[in-house]
Amino acid sequence: MDMATTYCDAVSTMDKNNVHKIYHDTAYGFPIDNDDELFGRLILEINQAGLSWSTILNKQENFRKAYKNFNIKKVAAFKEKDFERLMNDAGIIRNRLKINAAIENAKTLLNIQKEFGSFKNWIDHHHPKTKDEWVKIFKTTFRFTGGEIVNEFLMSTGYLPGAHVESCAVYKKVMKAKPAFLKK
């Protein structure tokens, strides 16, 4: 996909069962209220680093299963045997740093939930910010959260604009869902 082509343009000609088409039409840019689902999106974005988004989308159900339905409490309680299980799971990305980041980020999220009531409340507390401000906050709070990861996580969950072009049919659906970037 060349950069002149938007994600919206690229998926417009794809079959309705294509993982990109499904993600674009039903998830990308839509707000997420559930902390475990926000955590899951963060795990997927972290795992995408250095790989194609197609790889991650094709493995998303494997990630969901491997990380206990993205349950923050369960992942925060993972022990060495869980780490080894994940390192041996061919259905996910077997990268020590990424797996460790998921576990440590879950532990961080438990503290955030204690202090703010939820991961979503924490994000809302900091919103709105520029991409660079967000990156600083995420880098000091979480592991394995560089600029692209943070940008895509926040754009894909409606905190930063740009997931869809205005001419995209899904754009109006996202706007109806009232993404956070509309609230200044």
C-alpha positions as CSV (number, residue, x, y, z in Angstrom):
1,M,0.0,0.0,0.0
2,D,1.7,3.2,-1.1
3,M,1.4,6.2,1.3
4,A,-0.7,8.2,-1.2
5,T,-3.4,5.5,-0.6
6,T,-5.3,5.8,2.6
7,Y,-6.2,2.8,4.7
8,C,-9.8,3.6,3.8
9,D,-9.0,3.5,0.0
10,A,-7.0,0.3,0.4
11,V,-9.8,-1.6,2.1
12,S,-12.6,-0.3,-0.2
13,T,-11.8,-2.9,-2.8
14,M,-11.2,-5.8,-0.4
15,D,-13.5,-8.7,0.1
16,K,-15.9,-8.2,3.1
17,N,-14.2,-11.2,4.9
18,N,-10.7,-9.6,4.6
19,V,-9.2,-9.0,8.1
20,H,-8.3,-5.5,7.2
21,K,-11.8,-4.7,5.8
22,I,-13.4,-6.1,9.0
23,Y,-11.0,-4.2,11.3
24,H,-11.4,-1.0,9.3
25,D,-15.2,-1.2,9.2
26,T,-15.9,-2.3,12.8
27,A,-13.0,-1.4,15.1
28,Y,-10.5,1.2,13.7
29,G,-11.1,4.7,15.2
30,F,-14.1,3.6,17.3
31,P,-14.0,4.5,21.0
32,I,-13.4,1.6,23.4
33,D,-14.9,1.8,26.9
34,N,-13.8,-1.5,28.3
35,D,-10.4,-1.6,30.0
36,D,-9.6,-5.1,29.0
37,E,-10.3,-4.3,25.3
38,L,-8.2,-1.1,25.5
39,F,-5.4,-3.3,27.0
40,G,-5.9,-5.8,24.2
41,R,-5.6,-3.1,21.6
42,L,-2.4,-1.9,23.2
43,I,-1.0,-5.5,23.2
44,L,-1.8,-5.8,19.5
45,E,-0.2,-2.4,18.7
46,I,2.9,-3.3,20.7
47,N,3.2,-6.6,18.9
48,Q,2.8,-5.0,15.5
49,A,6.1,-3.1,15.9
50,G,8.4,-4.2,13.1
51,L,5.8,-6.5,11.5
52,S,2.8,-6.0,9.2
53,W,-0.6,-5.2,10.6
54,S,-1.9,-8.2,8.5
55,T,0.2,-10.5,10.6
56,I,-1.4,-9.1,13.8
57,L,-4.9,-9.1,12.5
58,N,-4.6,-12.7,11.4
59,K,-3.3,-13.7,14.9
60,Q,-5.7,-11.5,16.9
61,E,-7.8,-14.4,18.2
62,N,-4.6,-16.2,19.1
63,F,-3.5,-13.2,21.1
64,R,-6.9,-13.0,22.8
65,K,-6.7,-16.6,23.9
66,A,-3.0,-16.5,24.9
67,Y,-3.6,-13.4,27.0
68,K,-6.7,-14.7,28.7
69,N,-9.2,-12.5,26.8
70,F,-6.9,-9.5,27.6
71,N,-8.0,-9.7,31.2
72,I,-5.7,-7.2,32.9
73,K,-5.9,-8.9,36.3
74,K,-5.1,-12.3,34.9
75,V,-2.2,-11.1,32.7
76,A,-0.7,-9.1,35.6
77,A,-0.6,-12.3,37.6
78,F,1.3,-14.2,34.9
79,K,4.3,-16.1,36.3
80,E,7.4,-17.6,34.7
81,K,5.4,-20.6,33.4
82,D,3.0,-18.2,31.7
83,F,5.9,-16.3,30.1
84,E,7.4,-19.6,28.9
85,R,3.9,-20.7,27.5
86,L,3.7,-17.5,25.6
87,M,7.3,-17.8,24.3
88,N,6.3,-21.3,22.9
89,D,3.0,-20.2,21.4
90,A,3.4,-20.2,17.6
91,G,0.0,-18.5,17.3
92,I,1.3,-15.2,18.7
93,I,4.5,-13.1,18.3
94,R,7.2,-14.8,20.4
95,N,9.3,-11.8,21.3
96,R,10.6,-11.6,24.9
97,L,10.4,-7.8,25.1
98,K,6.8,-7.7,23.8
99,I,5.6,-10.5,26.0
100,N,7.3,-8.9,29.0
101,A,5.8,-5.5,28.1
102,A,2.3,-7.0,28.1
103,I,2.7,-8.5,31.6
104,E,4.4,-5.5,33.1
105,N,1.9,-3.1,31.4
106,A,-0.9,-5.2,32.9
107,K,0.7,-4.6,36.4
108,T,0.9,-0.9,35.7
109,L,-2.7,-0.9,34.6
110,L,-3.8,-2.4,37.9
111,N,-2.2,0.6,39.7
112,I,-3.8,3.0,37.2
113,Q,-7.2,1.4,37.8
114,K,-6.7,1.8,41.6
115,E,-5.8,5.5,41.2
116,F,-8.2,6.5,38.4
117,G,-10.9,3.9,38.5
118,S,-10.1,2.6,35.0
119,F,-7.5,2.7,32.2
120,K,-10.1,4.7,30.2
121,N,-10.4,7.3,33.0
122,W,-6.6,7.6,33.0
123,I,-6.6,8.3,29.3
124,D,-9.6,10.7,29.6
125,H,-7.8,12.5,32.5
126,H,-4.8,13.2,30.2
127,H,-6.9,14.0,27.1
128,P,-6.5,16.1,25.0
129,K,-2.8,16.0,24.2
130,T,-0.7,16.2,21.0
131,K,0.9,13.0,19.7
132,D,4.3,14.0,21.1
133,E,2.8,14.8,24.6
134,W,1.0,11.4,24.5
135,V,4.2,9.6,23.6
136,K,6.0,11.2,26.6
137,I,3.2,10.1,29.0
138,F,3.1,6.6,27.6
139,K,6.9,6.1,27.5
140,T,7.1,7.1,31.2
141,T,4.1,5.0,32.2
142,F,4.3,1.8,30.0
143,R,6.9,-0.5,28.4
144,F,7.5,-0.8,24.7
145,T,5.4,2.3,23.7
146,G,7.2,4.3,21.1
147,G,5.8,7.0,18.8
148,E,4.1,4.8,16.2
149,I,2.7,2.4,18.8
150,V,1.2,5.3,20.8
151,N,-0.1,7.1,17.7
152,E,-1.8,4.0,16.4
153,F,-3.2,3.0,19.7
154,L,-4.7,6.4,20.3
155,M,-5.9,6.9,16.7
156,S,-7.4,3.4,16.6
157,T,-9.4,4.1,19.9
158,G,-10.6,7.6,18.9
159,Y,-8.3,9.7,21.0
160,L,-6.4,11.1,18.0
161,P,-8.0,12.0,14.7
162,G,-7.0,10.5,11.4
163,A,-8.3,6.9,11.4
164,H,-10.6,7.6,8.5
165,V,-10.8,10.1,5.7
166,E,-14.1,12.1,5.6
167,S,-15.1,10.5,2.3
168,C,-15.0,7.1,3.9
169,A,-18.4,5.5,4.7
170,V,-17.1,4.4,8.1
171,Y,-16.1,8.0,9.0
172,K,-19.7,8.9,9.8
173,K,-20.2,5.8,12.0
174,V,-17.1,6.7,13.9
175,M,-18.4,10.3,14.3
176,K,-21.7,9.0,15.6
177,A,-19.8,7.0,18.3
178,K,-18.4,10.4,19.5
179,P,-14.6,9.7,19.6
180,A,-12.7,11.6,22.3
181,F,-10.8,13.7,19.7
182,L,-14.0,15.6,19.1
183,K,-13.9,16.8,22.7
184,K,-11.3,19.5,23.0
